[in-house]
Amino acid sequence: MIYLHLRTLSGFLHNTDNNLFNLNHTTDMAGTKRMILRVAYAFLFLLLSNTAFSQPSGEALFKGNCAQCHSTGDNKVIGPGLKNIHERRDIEWLLKWTKNSQALVKAGDDYAVKIFNDYGKVVMPNQNLKDDEIIAIYDYVKAEGQKAAAVPAATTGGGTTEPIADQKTSPWLIITIVISLLVLYRILNRIKKGLEHALLAKEGKPIPEPVPAKQATKNWIRGNKKLIAFILLILFVWGSVEGWYALAGIGIQQGYEPDQPIKFSHKLHAGTNKIDCQYCHSSAAKSRHAGIPSANVCMNCHKYVQEGPVYGKEEISKIYAALDYDPNTGNYGPNQKPIQWVQVHNLPDLAYFNHSQHVTVGKIACQTCHGPVEEMDVLYQFSALTMGWCIDCHRTTEVKMEGNAYYADYAMWLKEKHGPDVKLTVDKIGGLECSRCHY
């Protein structure tokens, strides 16, 4: 697209140069009008090209506006999965829902009310999008659903090692706009010179010798200091904003979903088979780290369960290979080796986090931070895990003191200090003190 755009501009400039050369040697005003008309058409072409080029794709719109709360499949994130949404409701309903979901809820629309109630009455933010942008999003969701349907069941669950990236202004769009403005300036400047030369020729005055490009540039800079200062200021502000977002995104791996050496489905184990998280991650309730279960924990079940519903014996055999275990004889060999699991959640060394403090004392469910793991075929980082995210949680999460021996003597003192009717959130028991997490 960029190549075609620049090639068109190059061809137009070549024709403009020829026409301006003729304009310098003629006083035909009709020819001058035709030239100005061509310039107007060219400028209109640039505007239309930029508009078309800047139209974001359905994928970009989805990731920028929807991916934080919705998946393109069946998985629930915060809101429902959007797979086959076009079969559930027509586009007119979807347009209304996307722009203002609460209007449909308040109007008593049965389906809108059901979604609102089923998903904890979490209000979907109104999306300030045009109709064609919303349609592009649902076209993308439909295409993704068709892609997923085309993949055989045995191949589902593959991950990606790329985190979800924020959608920002395309650099190609900025380059195109800058080039268009430069081209427009060049065209108008040449038209101005052509008209001046035509006027001089008509009056019988000599046409001045052209100024060398280097000197002309210096002259222009001297005569347009305010404009240059304004452009530099805009570039500085834009660069500062882009730099801020780039730096703020360092180390944030929300959405990170690596492929693992063994295809382990949390959906199958924690969802279908209802295995408690702490059966495998037993240290979460007792220590700082949740821990990765050893292969021996797997063998508590897989000594007997030797074939899975999706991958058959292929993935379970990798556990046997790591333990040098022969399922036919039930014997372990001497050539055992650890399974090289890929860590998904990783806090910086400057931050201290204790799982037992949250799981045992705080009675926080695993899904609060890790998301709906019981619906994940491949585990991914659900939350941002930034300091701001933790602070927001501490400001809104109420301390669970009822029947909690940890707070037996502390609860009464807190109620006396803050009052019996005050909601005791984590920030009121020191949850915002720097030394709690940074020591």
HUUR-V46340 format. One record per helix or strand of 2 or more residues. SS is the DSSP state (@ for helix, = for strand). FROM is the first residue (numbers start at 1). TO is the last residue. If there is no record, write none. Layout:
SS:FROM:TO
SS:FROM:TO
This chain:
@:2:24
@:29:54
@:58:65
@:85:88
@:91:99
@:101:106
@:110:118
@:131:150
@:153:155
@:171:202
@:213:223
@:225:248
@:266:272
@:277:280
@:282:285
@:295:302
@:314:323
=:325:326
=:331:332
@:355:361
@:366:370
@:373:375
@:387:396
@:405:407
@:410:418
@:426:429
@:434:437
